[in-house]
Amino acid sequence: MSIHFDEKGKFYTNIVPKDAIPATIQTLTNRIKGYVYIRQEERIKDELDRPESFLAVTNAVIYNPDGTILLETEFAAINRSHIIWLTPDNDIHPMQ
């Protein structure tokens, strides 16, 4: 990590601060629950629109189509082109 200070004392670093957002992701074949990371002051859509091929997910639980757990892992890289939908878990409300 490198840190650079300007003449006013403001510092610059190559680390981009991000917020961990609990989310559910539906891919072509599986559902994934875990944490995605977005830059502070940005939206999840902004993160999905980035040109990188993969989306990092931590503390991932990957489910089979029948709802059973396929695997659990501390890190998964999800191919963005396979994502059907993604929603923050805080936005999920049970149907009445």
C-alpha positions, 0 to 999 in steps of 0.5 A: 500500500502506498500513501501520498500526502499533498502540501495541505496534508491530505492523503491519497492511497491506492486502496478504494474504501468500499462498503460490504452489502449483504446480497442475494444473487441469482445466476443462470443455475444457482442462487448465492447469498453473501457480501458484495462490495461497493464503493462508498457513495455509489449504488450496487448498479454502479458496481455491476456496470464496471467493466471487470468480468467478475464480481467478488462475493465473500462469505458466500453460500451457493445453493443448488436449484432445489434450494439445498446448499451446494457449498460455502466459501469465504470468497467466490468470483462470480462471472457478471455475464451469468448474473440474472438478478441481484438484490441487497438483502435489506430490500427483501420483504416477505410476501403477505 
